Amino acid sequence: MPKINRLAGQLGPKGLAVFAVNTAMNDSETKARAYWNKSEYMFPSAFDRYFELGHVFGVRGVPTVFLVDSKGVVRYKNPRLPEDMEERFRGLSGKE
């Protein structure tokens, strides 16, 4: 999360949007909100109380990282961050 936060701060002004969703697989909403409130992340988050997004996107475990392009096409889905995450983020933003 700290690396994603750093990249969100760097690439946000260039068009990259980052959004986190807690799928409620391991946390209660209260616990998730408390964690988020004490963190200093530069991007918004949501809580998927009924696992609707998790179901639609085929989440089978947490974390699951998605990189989605500006057309809504999922370009990466994996439980781990890609080794070349910064390059992938830059590519998704469409700007260097």
N, C-alpha and C positions, 0 to 999 in steps of 0.2 A: 504493500500500500504506500509506503513512503516514496518508492521510486515512481509509482504511478502519479502520486501527488506532485512530485517535482516536475514530471513531464507535462502534467496538466497545467501547471503554472507557466511553464516555458512555452508550450504550444497552444494553449488556449487562445491567446491573442491572434494566433495564426489560423484559427478556425477549428482546432481539435476540441471536441466535446467529450467529457468523461462523465460517466454516471454509474454509480454503484447500486446494486440491489441485493439486499439480504433476503434470501429465500426462505427464511424461517426453518431451515432444516436443523440447525444446531442452537438457535437463539430464540429467546422470547423477544417480542417487540420492545419491551421495557429495557432489556439488557442491550439490545442493538442500538436503541436511541441513546442510552447512557454512554456507550462506547463512542458513538459518532459525535455526541455533544462535547466530549472531552478531547476529541481529536481535532487537529487543525487542517483538515483536508480542504482543498480548494475546489471541490466539485460536489454536486448534490448526491443524495442517496435516497433510497426508498426501501420500504419493508414489504415484501411479498407475503402477506399474512396467510393467504390460502394457497400458496405455491402455484398460482396461476401462470405467472411468467416462467417460473421454473419448469412447469409442465410444457408450455408452448415451445420453449427453447431447448427442451431435452436435457435439463440439468440433472445429472445423476450423482453428483457429489459437490462438495464445497471445499475450496473455492472452484469456480469455473470462470475462466477469463474469456471474454468475447471481444474481438476487435471487429467493428462494423463500419463499413465505408459510408460515404455521404448518401448513397442510394439505398442504404438499408441492407446491403449484402454482407452476411457474416463472412469475414475473411480469415478468422482464426477462432477456434474453440478448443480449449484445453484446460485441464486443471492447473496447469503451470503457466507462468509468464513465459513468453517466448524469449530465447536468448538474445534475439535481435529486436527486442521490444521497442527501443527508441527509434530504430529505422522504420519499423512497421508503423508506429505512431506517426512519424513524420510523413510516411507515404499515405496514410489515411487522411491526414490533414490537407494533402494536396499542395502543400507549400513547404518550402525548405527554410 
